């Protein structure tokens, strides 16, 4: 592509010839200089860039001038490049580029190095249509044909003239008016000189295109170019007393006033706090029989009303009748007992620096009783907007400072798609700093926003939006901190960031001092991560640091944020306690995953939700430090909700609310339209919310829960920690420590930076899992740690190189065996196994030691290391690790392997538990052993969690390979319950899991079972070959639910995916997938009249039969085999199971794979029925995975 640009010149006042230098996206000129026989005057090359002799299309050029003609037949003799001259690639003898851009030899590939480009995000060494790009202009996208066909315009208020061409830094334009009149094209840029200041507004005139945005940026050196909306008031008239006035023309009533650089609120009555309403009337009136007397008459002023805890509404006072004010209707009716104040009136000025603007007279009034206003610097916002872009796309605002705009500093409307604000500074905004109506693919990044009266970044929402907006790496301070200076829209006023469209990203922002909500988010697949938030909810409350409202979209994630200092704002309300939460899912919001967050010094709840009927809210691995209450769930106007998960969290406080305790559940039956209680029992309803377990709680008092139901039939329960565990069944494997009221007992550290942080320790400390730290510790970015004194409980260490005889169990002198540790441990103690192989020649008989409620004995892998326990050469015929008659034990991170069967040896388990209660197996890797890991006897409350059981074989048993299950929960008595969650069972010679003669209840949730029933070669028939074997039971109880299997995968097992195996009890089989087995679902024996429920399951590709159960009394519906579904391969994203045995995720969760996940167009989506498992869409999907777009 060849683009020619003509060179123009003009004469100055004295007739001297002055060239106009044309800067283009690339420079392809005719010959420069005086051409013999030519009629055109062309500028000389600057600073001696020369060519001695050349032939330009037959035209000779005198010495000292240059040509750039393809017919050049020989090399160039060119002087040195002047400072800043650029050339990306130059072939002298082919294309000579001049005007200060130099070749230094024939076919030299890089003569001069390129300087930094003004436009940013550019590529050097590019060729557009075969033409070299020079003169400081750079390609942005070498794949675009038009990548280099753009103009750059320069603007300098100090040295420019609107009569200049504007295409060079030496001859720039001057005014914003000139900028707003130019017709820009895609790829063009307008650059403002750094250090210059303009008063006025930039109006974007055209859109860019994809890959070729229009850029408004900066050039030169010094401070960012500034768009200024402030006017300095210097001339004052005394109005008597302490009152002064000055004439002031503003585009609208000013909202921002600075006195000596400090923001000053307008005058108000009362000067602080609120007066109290004695009554309100349908949103148009309020009365105050105490303070409103009719003198002064406030008609024409503005009333600011605290209509709710989360709104301040501003209305012009239309009339006053003694104690009653009348105004246009508010969004929420004024409430008796709530507060109001009056502003924007001359009568309200009675304190130093207060101000009022009389719009009708265009006059500013200020109150100075102790100083002379002429000695102060007083600046007032008089320009409404700094940048306005309407219906424009592909726009970049880069490196601009907007200061003191009155209403919107940057105003993008409507649907300002593909617009980026980056590297900007926005200060003293009278309204919003960045307001975008219904944006898509917009960004605000790497910018500083300070002193904003209303909202710093507000991406307003509208249904059905594309979204994909991003707010990244900004520093946002002092937002919405003046009551009455913000807006009156409840959606985003007084908040730092509002980003509610789908696939939004809010990340790496530093947000300090926000009047209401620091981050308000929502929309499908929105991500909020790695933000730092400090001090909020002090002007309005009923909010949270990270807040979601009325959002049912799936896929929302809130990860690794640090949120501090939720203050609360009771003033102007009838409340006496703060309502400032850490994390808040409000208005029936659902489908949110919280992990890795740190919540510190929270005045109300660490987490609060007004719950949805289909909650699907998970909080894992979060840290709550210093809070009033931990979890608060409230149901109103919805049906009973399930799908709440709160696990693996740390909660520490020294000032726990003595009424509410750690967990509060409230059903507000007084609300109209409220659904009835679950089974008419508040207690039963609260006990079925979901999973709450494996947490660490440290508090000053023993207060576990408060449950209450308001309305006609109130119910009320208040529990200690033990009562909470017993009555609700939650946190049975959690740790509780109470009685610590001194905050100095703990050491809390956090890292709110993007790099690791080293914390120096003056003494030895311990974390909640018992790991000790001394000297220093390293915190990863956006993480935190709570440390305790090391003498709370004992910590012992084992090592493969340790000694039971001479070791003392310390980290420097460890023991070798678990047997030795078991002679010392007591409740709350921790035993750490260092990495390496432990070859035990004697069985580890761990008998008779127990933890207590909330104080497990822990046997953990040392963090970051992998201990492997195996059989020594001299080991006899015993179980390798045998635990009996114990309770509250927690085994985590151990590999137990190669306890293989020898000929004529009975297959004994390498990990066997008899008569144990409330024990945990977590992240256990159990493989290549002779028999299953098992739990038997009078055992209840045990949990197998995120563990793997695979490649276990018993070739020398009476029935060869007939006892090599992955795990077994067998011979359990009636009334006992055990849980298996997020475990994997594969390539075991018999079954994946076996519940033989288990008369208790077993819950199997989110587990995978495959390729069981084969010998070592994976092909030859082994034992029974079922994935899940649910029986048999000895009792025949058709009235009790004793088996629940949910969200499990059973595939490629030799015989059956899921079999009842003569279990005579009621069962729940919900949302499971059986694929590639001989039979998917199979019933053997008789369930009699058991009304079991089999729903939302998928059976596909099983070689003999998908479903083979004869159950006349069971409820079997909404499954793939009995609905109007024709299942085929296209219903699934993948049928490749190779990744199922891959590494687990960092937190121990199952691998994130797409095997057997539903394809987006599958008719199995939304084909199920609500069974109490969270779902996305109009109804649950069929199968183990819920489709999440």
SULDA-V516256 format. One line per field, one symbol per residue. ss: DSSP state (~ for helix, > for strand, _ for the rest). Layout:
ss=???
This chain:
ss=________>>>_____>>>_______________>__________~~~______>>__>>>_________________________>___>>__>__________>________________>___>>__>>_>____>____________>>>>_________________>__~~~~~~_______>>>>>___>>>__>>_____>__>_>>>>>>_____>>>>_>>>>___>>>>__>>>>>_________>>>__>>____>>_____>>__>>>___>>>______________>>>>>>>__>>>>>>>>>>>__>>>>___________>>>>>__~~~______>>>>____>>>>>_____~~~__>>>>___>>>>>>____>>>>_>>>>____>>>>>>_____>>>>__>>>>>__>>>>>>_____>>>__>>>>>____>>>>_________>>>__>>>>>_________________>>>_____>>>__>>>>>____>>>_____>>>__>>>>>______>>>>>>>______>>>>__>>>>>_____________>>>>>>>_____>>>>__>>>>>>>>>>>>>___>>>>>>>__>>>>>>>>>>>>>______>>>>>>__>>>__________>>>>>>_________~~~_~~~~~___>>>>__>>>______>>>>>>____>>>>>_~~~~~~~~______>>>_____~~~_>>>>>_____>>>>____>>_____>>__>>>>___>>>>>>>_____>>>>________________>__~~~~~_______>>>>__>>>>>___>>>>____>_>>_>>>>>_____>>>>>_________>>>>>>>_>>>>__>>>_____________>>>>>>>__>>>__>>>_____>>>>>__>_>>>>__>>>________________>>>>>>____>>>>>__>>>______>>___>__>>>>>__>>>___>______>____>>>>_______>>>>>>>>>>__>>>____>>>>_____>>>>>>__>>>___>>>>__________>>>__>>>____>>>>______>>>___________~~~>_>___~~~~_____________>__>_______________________________
